[in-house]
Amino acid sequence: MRIIYCRGRLNMQVRHNITLDEDVSKELDTMAKELGEKKSKIIEKALTVYFDLLDLKVVKKRMKDLEEGRDKLIDAEEVWKNLGI
C-alpha cells in the first residue's frame, strides 16, 4: 500500500493483481498509448463509472424488495430508541 498526499487529503493506493480477457487487455493497451495515460488510471476511472452503475442496480433491487414485502423501512426514531440514543 502506498499513501499519497493530494490536495489536502490522503489517498491510499492498494496494489491488485488482476487477469483480463485478451481483447480487453489489448483495448486497454491501445487506449493507454493513445491517451498517454497509465493503464492503472484508466482501470480506476472505468471501475468508478461501473460502481456508479452498480449503485443504481442495488437501489432498484432494494426498492423492489420493499415493494414486494421482502424488506421494510424502520422509522429513524425507532432505530435511535433501540440504540439508546
C-alpha positions in Angstrom: 0.0 0.0 0.0 1.3 3.5 -0.8 0.0 6.6 0.8 -0.1 9.8 -1.3 -0.9 13.3 0.0 -3.1 15.1 -2.7 -4.9 18.4 -2.4 -5.3 18.5 1.3 -6.2 14.8 1.8 -4.5 11.5 2.0 -5.1 8.9 -0.8 -4.1 5.4 -0.1 -3.3 3.2 -3.1 -3.6 -0.6 -3.0 -1.9 -2.8 -5.5 -4.0 -5.5 -7.1 -3.1 -8.3 -9.4 -5.9 -8.9 -12.0 -6.4 -11.1 -15.0 -8.1 -9.6 -18.1 -9.6 -11.2 -21.2 -7.0 -10.8 -24.1 -9.3 -8.5 -26.1 -9.9 -6.2 -23.1 -6.2 -6.2 -22.4 -5.4 -5.2 -26.0 -8.0 -2.4 -25.8 -6.6 -1.2 -22.5 -3.1 -1.1 -24.1 -4.4 0.8 -27.1 -6.2 3.4 -25.0 -3.3 3.9 -22.7 -1.0 4.6 -25.6 -3.5 6.8 -27.4 -4.3 8.9 -24.4 -0.9 8.8 -22.8 -2.4 7.6 -19.5 -1.3 4.8 -17.2 -3.3 1.6 -17.5 -4.0 1.6 -13.8 -5.6 5.1 -14.1 -7.8 4.0 -16.9 -8.9 0.9 -15.0 -9.6 3.1 -11.9 -11.7 5.5 -13.8 -13.6 2.7 -15.5 -14.3 1.0 -12.2 -15.5 4.3 -10.7 -18.1 4.6 -13.5 -19.1 0.9 -13.2 -19.5 1.2 -9.4 -21.9 4.1 -10.0 -24.0 1.8 -12.3 -23.9 -0.9 -9.7 -25.1 1.6 -7.0 -28.2 2.2 -9.2 -28.7 -1.6 -9.6 -28.6 -2.0 -5.8 -31.1 0.8 -5.3 -33.5 -0.7 -7.8 -33.2 -4.1 -6.1 -33.8 -2.7 -2.7 -36.8 -0.7 -3.9 -38.2 -3.9 -5.5 -37.6 -5.8 -2.2 -39.6 -3.0 -0.4 -42.4 -3.1 -2.9 -42.7 -6.9 -2.7 -42.6 -7.0 1.1 -39.2 -8.8 1.4 -37.8 -5.8 3.3 -39.3 -3.0 5.4 -38.5 0.6 6.4 -37.9 1.4 10.1 -38.6 4.9 11.4 -35.4 6.6 12.4 -36.8 7.5 15.8 -37.4 3.7 16.5 -33.8 2.9 15.5 -32.5 5.7 17.8 -34.7 4.4 20.6 -33.4 0.8 20.2 -29.9 2.1 20.2 -30.5 4.2 23.3 -29.7 7.5 21.5 
